[in-house]
């Protein structure tokens, strides 16, 4: 890639700057919204504990928006 158009008025032709811009864009795109990196989606979540403890599962899924009845089925 020799250039990257940022908008109608901005064209980047510096290899290092293109790499940084593309890396930052993909990182933001793949990261998702902050709500998906906390609670049950937190990378530090102990999934075994969530799977084995009904109360923990219910607490961790409370903000997901699914009905209590559906979460209880799981």
ZIVEN-V915124 format. One record per backbone hydrogen bond with DSSP energy under -1.0 kcal/mol. CO is the residue of the C=O (numbers start at 0). NH is the residue of the N-H. E is the energy in kcal/mol with one decimal. If there is no record, write none. Layout:
BEGIN
CO & NH & E
CO & NH & E
END
This chain:
BEGIN
3 & 11 & -3.1
9 & 5 & -2.2
9 & 6 & -1.2
11 & 3 & -2.5
13 & 17 & -2.6
14 & 18 & -2.3
15 & 19 & -2.2
16 & 20 & -2.7
17 & 21 & -2.7
18 & 22 & -2.7
19 & 23 & -2.7
20 & 24 & -2.1
21 & 25 & -2.7
22 & 26 & -2.6
23 & 27 & -2.2
24 & 28 & -2.4
25 & 29 & -2.7
26 & 30 & -1.8
27 & 31 & -1.3
32 & 35 & -2.1
33 & 36 & -2.2
37 & 40 & -1.9
38 & 41 & -1.3
41 & 44 & -2.3
44 & 46 & -1.3
45 & 49 & -1.8
46 & 50 & -2.8
47 & 51 & -2.0
48 & 52 & -1.4
52 & 56 & -2.7
53 & 57 & -2.7
54 & 58 & -2.3
55 & 59 & -2.9
56 & 60 & -1.7
60 & 63 & -1.5
66 & 70 & -2.2
67 & 71 & -2.6
68 & 72 & -1.3
69 & 73 & -1.3
END
